[in-house]
Amino acid sequence: MKVRSEVSALSDAKENAVAVFIFQDKKGLAQQIAALGKQLGEKLQAAVSLKDFTAKEGELLSLYTEKPIASPRLFLVGVGETEKVTLEKLRRAAATAAKTAQSMKVGSLGIEFPPLTLLPHSIGSSAADVAQSIVEGAFLSVYKYDKYLTPDAEKKRLESLTLFTAEKKNFNEIQTGARFGEIISKAVCHARDLQNAPSNEIYPETLSFDVQQTAHDYGFKATIFDQRKIESLKMGGLLSVGKGSNHPPRFVILEHIPAKGNGKTVVLVGKGVTFDSGGISIKPSANMAEMKMDMSGAAAVVGTFQALAEMKLPVHVVGLIPSVENMPSGTAVKPGDIVRHFNGKTSEVDNTDAEGRLILADALGYASKFKPDVVIDLATLTGACVVALGHLATGMMGNDQATMESLKAAGEKTYERVWQLPMFDEYEKMIKSDVADVKNTGGRWAGAITAGWFLKKFIGEYKWAHLDIAGTAILEENMDYAPKGGSGVGVRLLVEFLKNWEKK
């Protein structure tokens, strides 16, 4: 979808359909309907007076227009009560408009930038933030992974989105926000494509090829370590998990080097298990196909780097992606095996289906080479986190409260919300091994937390936060602007975090 911004009155917007956000309370509704009434006359007044439209959140009224309005269709989109409007509600309203336009086979949609005077002070956001949110909601809502579907000539995609305003005062901010919204949304869609691709298309070697191509297209650095190099580095976690597959492991290093920066380094680590059968501790067959998305952490890191590079954020960021395929075979790692990791510590493999933490252990140890100020890892790590938080929040743990508070604030703004889980010292004993430094599972209880404790054993002398995205990355049903399947979660969260990080 192409996105642009322009200074234009509603009556002059020439898109196939235009959408206007309407606020539900009397003041907002009366003001906006009065202004629109001058252009639409009795038709609009009748719709409102008959209560066909009350502007409640998620409501949409589609009207055919007459002169002087140039666009043939007008969508009135409810955003609810003025004082309760948030950036997320604006995203959802934009999603409602875009999905309706696409269902009507409308090729171009215009959305009028809402009057800032009607937005509540509690929204606490600039015109750029509002514009970015609107574009994100519209752009992401019409995403569909249809690469393997036979093209249908009858289906028409929404091809362009225009954010327009009649006032020139905030136009530069609106234009910047819309541009950022487009950049970030493209990056999220790339992450979704990687997640949703079948495992016979995306495996460690081809994931590495995609990273190299993305790095070439957007201007960041990518280095790929093959199995021989991984062996020389003694990354026992990667090597052990990859033993059962015909596809050898890869270790990917990304780097965004800004022209100017604050001299600090952030390392992002993304779990890249391109398919997780569970290995010898094989998973039940039901829903196993979802395990092609066990590389969602890696997808989020790739998408984040794409956005960082295109936005030219002045912050030094390194990305690490340990990538394997976890398969059962005569050569696969077995329960009871002992693995020596990059930093020299050993782990006992209690369950081969707890493989993500084995490969992350090598990456977290390797992160120390960059002398990072903070390391953030993302992984579809535990079903236990889905049980605890469902599909609405990402589990968060770490050793630095300030970093986690910054991630929480970024999550609230982007609505990729995180929830901190405790890492009490008493949990540590649950992963104690009799034969190695640590055991890779802690039993039935507190599974997300004991997984976090395992990772903590392998971090260096740096600030660290762990994000368990098992529930938020893989969706079981459609949401407002995220479809069933891969959500691309983490990209918007990390970009927002890094935008704030550059100011430190």
Stockholm file with secondary structure:
# STOCKHOLM 1.0

chainA/1-504         MKVRSEVSALSDAKENAVAVFIFQDKKGLAQQIAALGKQLGEKLQAAVSLKDFTAKEGELLSLYTEKPIASPRLFLVGVGETEKVTLEKLRRAAATAAKTAQSMKVGSLGIEFPPLTLLPHSIGSSAADVAQSIVEGAFLSVYKYDKYLTPDAEKKRLESLTLFTAEKKNFNEIQTGARFGEIISKAVCHARDLQNAPSNEIYPETLSFDVQQTAHDYGFKATIFDQRKIESLKMGGLLSVGKGSNHPPRFVILEHIPAKGNGKTVVLVGKGVTFDSGGISIKPSANMAEMKMDMSGAAAVVGTFQALAEMKLPVHVVGLIPSVENMPSGTAVKPGDIVRHFNGKTSEVDNTDAEGRLILADALGYASKFKPDVVIDLATLTGACVVALGHLATGMMGNDQATMESLKAAGEKTYERVWQLPMFDEYEKMIKSDVADVKNTGGRWAGAITAGWFLKKFIGEYKWAHLDIAGTAILEENMDYAPKGGSGVGVRLLVEFLKNWEKK
#=GR chainA/1-504 SS CEEEEEECCGGGCCSSEEEEEECCSHHHHHHHHHHHHHHHTHHHHHHHHTTSCCCCTTCEEEEECCTTCCSSEEEEEECCCGGGCCHHHHHHHHHHHHHHHHHTTCSEEEEECCCGGGSCGGGCCCHHHHHHHHHHHHHHHTCCCCTTSCCCTTCCCCCEEEEEESCSTTHHHHHHHHHHHHHHHHHHHHHHHHHHSCTTTCSHHHHHHHHHHHHHHHTCEEEEECHHHHHHTTCHHHHHHHTTSSSCCEEEEEEECCSSCCSCEEEEEECEEEEECCTTSCCCSTTGGGGGGTTHHHHHHHHHHHHHHHHTCSSEEEEEEEEEEECCSTTSCCTTCEEECTTSCEEECSCTTCCHHHHHHHHHHHGGGGCCSEEEEEECCCHHHHHHHTTSCEEEEESCHHHHHHHHHHHHHHTCCEEECCCCGGGGGGGCCSSSSEESCCCSTTHHHHHHHHHHTTCCSSEEEEEECHHHHEESSCCSSCCSEECCTTHHHHHHHHHHHTTC
#=GC SS_cons         CEEEEEECCGGGCCSSEEEEEECCSHHHHHHHHHHHHHHHTHHHHHHHHTTSCCCCTTCEEEEECCTTCCSSEEEEEECCCGGGCCHHHHHHHHHHHHHHHHHTTCSEEEEECCCGGGSCGGGCCCHHHHHHHHHHHHHHHTCCCCTTSCCCTTCCCCCEEEEEESCSTTHHHHHHHHHHHHHHHHHHHHHHHHHHSCTTTCSHHHHHHHHHHHHHHHTCEEEEECHHHHHHTTCHHHHHHHTTSSSCCEEEEEEECCSSCCSCEEEEEECEEEEECCTTSCCCSTTGGGGGGTTHHHHHHHHHHHHHHHHTCSSEEEEEEEEEEECCSTTSCCTTCEEECTTSCEEECSCTTCCHHHHHHHHHHHGGGGCCSEEEEEECCCHHHHHHHTTSCEEEEESCHHHHHHHHHHHHHHTCCEEECCCCGGGGGGGCCSSSSEESCCCSTTHHHHHHHHHHTTCCSSEEEEEECHHHHEESSCCSSCCSEECCTTHHHHHHHHHHHTTC
//
